[in-house]
Amino acid sequence: MPLVLSQLSLRNKLFLSVFIPMVILVLLAVMSAAVLFKQYQNATSNVLTTRVTLGIENLIYELQNEHGLSAGYISSNGRLFKSALQQQWLTTDQNIQGLISSPSLLKTINNTKSNLELFNALQTQLSQSNTAQKNLVIERQNILELNAPHANDFYSATTQHLINFVSKLRFNSDNSDQVLLLSDLINMLKIQNLAGQERSFINQLLASPTLDHLAFQQYVETTEQLENSINNSLMVMSPNSHSNLTAFLNSEQYLLILNYREQLQRQFSQVIQIQAIEDLIGHDGINDNFNHYVATLNPKFLTLFRQKDIALKQALHKLANEHELTLEQQTIVTKLQRLAEDYQVYANQIEESQSAIPAITLKLMAQDVDFHNSLHQLQQQPPVINSLDWWQAADVGISKLHKLNTQLTEKIIRQNEIEKQQILSYFYISFIASLLFFYLIYLLGKNITQNLMNSVTGIVDDVEKLAQDPGLELDLAVKGNDEFAQISIAINQMVSERMKSKQALHRASAVFEHSSEGIMVTDADNNIELVNPAFTKITGYSLSDVKGKNPRILNSAHHPSEFYQKLWQSLAKHNEWEGEIWNKRKDGQIYPEYLKITAVKNCQNEITQHIGLFLDTSNYKQYEQDLWYKSNYDALTKLPNRHLFSSRLQQAIDNAKQSNAQVAIFFIDLDRFKYINELHGHASGNKVLKLTAARLETVLGPNDSIARFGGDEFVVIAPQAHNSDGAESLAQKLSEALSRPYILEGKETNISSSFGIAFYPEDGQDLEMLLHNSETAMYQAKRNGRAHYQYYAPEMNVEMLARMHLEQRLRKAVKQGEFHLEYQPIVDMRSGVITSVEALIRWQDPDYGLISPESFIPIAEETGLIEPLGEWILHQALADLADIHAQGIALCMAINVSARQCMNSKGICFSEVLKQALATHGIEAKDVHIEITESLLIEDKPLRLECLDAIKQLGVDIYLDDFGTGYSALSYLTQCPISVIKIDKSFIDNIADNPSDVKLIRAILMMAKNLELPLVAEGVETLEQWNFLQALNCDYAQGYLISRPVAKQQLLAFLQQSKPLQYLSNQSELKAVTQ
């Protein structure tokens, strides 16, 4: 076959590739048409079969009606249903003739001739049907003569025969829905047949004068079969059929049928109980056992008699209570109960006398007759349901079932008719589509052939041109996306790659010439063949200097021989080596370079060349050194930073551990350094830090080390021999060096410092602990007044823990409201009148008692708790002031405000908080003034001044508290809206003993007078202090001489009872203090 195909032209090959599939498609189309024709035949056959089924279903329905009427006619001995039965015969005969003469029946049977077995079976069924029709005439005559004992069996067998005939009919369909519908139809016919049998048996029962037990058993069996058939059908039915049958079972007609069933079952249950009572009386009952006992006086019979007697009484009681008896039936049951009691009495009498009593025997014989007559009356009960009522109800139910079956059959017919039409439509559409398809295939094949031939011809022509001129830059036209287009693309790529190779050679040459990296190529013997200009620029050697020479001319003798041995071993093993190497330039200068050498091998895995690329890293090395310096040294002071310090301290610890020596750690912090930045600017602050670093370095020993930790913190490492005397000496030198004045902006400025000193190993075994403890000691030095040094002691950590504990209790106290306010009066020293009071907070801890504000206020400011605490003070003080005003006492209130309150964490100015509080409590601004300290003015000066101006605009005066104790500056008094100055108590205490304090107070008073600012003297406790201040024309006084801080109620009493200067009339200071 390949040889034959190779002999054909491309055009003929294309023709075959189109012709063969078309032949296959024609065969497939013919097969598809045959399948459609077969499906059409099946659909036609199914329509005929379904029409026959519909006729049989109608005949079954009419036979069931005839069956039910026949049963009622026979059971009533011809009294009932005669005319209806004869009319039904005519209807049944019409259906039989219609079915037999139906063309659909004959066609259906003839359609099965291809299946001989099925054809014979249908012929047999048809023959049996003819025989059954003849037997039907005979059976009807017997029914009319009331001589048809097997009528029920005849009609049941006939209808079942018809159902079997339906099941024999062949229904050919690939449609699962149709198959399921046919299954539903057969199941519904079975249900309808059993329902008809049930109707006949019940009609037979109800038409009889008395209930027939045998007929009832037949009814029970039929009803069970009907229920089972319904349940089984519901499990396999299609959803629609299931829904229809369920609707029927829930309909009123079917519920009425169920009600009739229950009534009939209850009546037969009563008859069964009466039969059981008769068994207890008759053979082997109380009658036989009593007679045996009378005849033999055998106790055995007496025991059996009593057992039967008890059972009889229970049965009679159950009959009377479980059934709704008529009045006549109730009378009979009562009579039977009395007879049973008489038997019991007679048995007891005979048992006592142990002899037969003739009179009793005769009397019981008469009662036995009455016994049996009564039972017979109970047993011969007429039906409680009227047979005509039952027939009407059952007939409606069966008619509905018949209607459902008819609808189901018609639905199957409709589906098959639709399927026939669909098959015809598919056939016509397929035929037309096939014609169009073949025509399109013809056109498509023709165009494809023409296109392929054109493409091949074009490619062949272009390839021939390339073959004639290899240097030709030809670009083949690419049309479409087929294989020929891919061939054109491949040829274009081949030409393009050839051009790229040329361009790559040009680029490689440009890279070699202009690369900033030095490139050196050696031969297999490691002799230099080629170098680039960068090589000459870096080493100073030109190509003529090094060509044919070994690269050893660059050797700097900086590396040992082992280094080069490892280099060649790596080349031999991995075909490359890279790393840092020191080489020598032509002028003799040694320089670092980063070198990578690659071995080039041929197909035989033999080294043909070595290529070396290197980069001069001299500048990079310098950058590394600069980077290391920046990461280890402080840029401002040029001192080691925290990183380098940590390494040096660890090294000092390791050395001390080996030599069993000490290491002293000095943690140094400049006091109030932030005020330098605030007052003089950051440039001055940086100058102080550099001067501090220089002073510290001048006093250090050769083994000492210093570092700047950040901000104004410095740390010194001082290794010690075996004692701390050297540390003490160094501490004094450091303190003296830093105590000298600094020249800032042409003026001397004193800046103190606080040291913390810790020793290894006594105060810590590692770096973190030593730093922590030395820092703790430094903070202790600040708390002790600053400007000195403090050795670490373990108690300091205890103090820190105590401070933390106090902070925790403070947070709890703020939440639980453990605070209250006390008030201390302020008097006018001229008139002695109390003009205002200062609100002072007090904390009464439940466990620790009264805690001083000096202990918890700094913590509150550090932690931010001063904000909620300050607001509480503000509102409580204003509320108390409102109460004081309500008593008719004109008084002002002084409230202390912390720097943290000036602008709270939410960014709200204190002026807004104050304004809202004044409005809340109805207090005028002139009756309130706030007290601030100098620290509030120093920190964040512009923002604080803006806030103070806003407070002043409200009409609230601002007092400067503790004047003279802070970082004082006269500029505060002129720049800030200060109304009153308060002299700190520390200056007042030593008036009598310290002339310098006297001079200072005089200077403050003079300054205040010049600035027209009133003065308040705090802490006035003696008459001597009062007189001194009064002589200097001090404006106001506050202190224990006037009154201690007291609660609001005590203050009210004091204000109401005191008179001006009354507290000065008593010469006993002690008494004045306790007032």
Summary of the structure (lengths in Angstrom):
residues: 1075
radius of gyration: 64.0
end to end distance: 136.0
largest distance: 167.6
contacts: 3251
relative contact order: 0.04
helix: 66%
strand: 13%
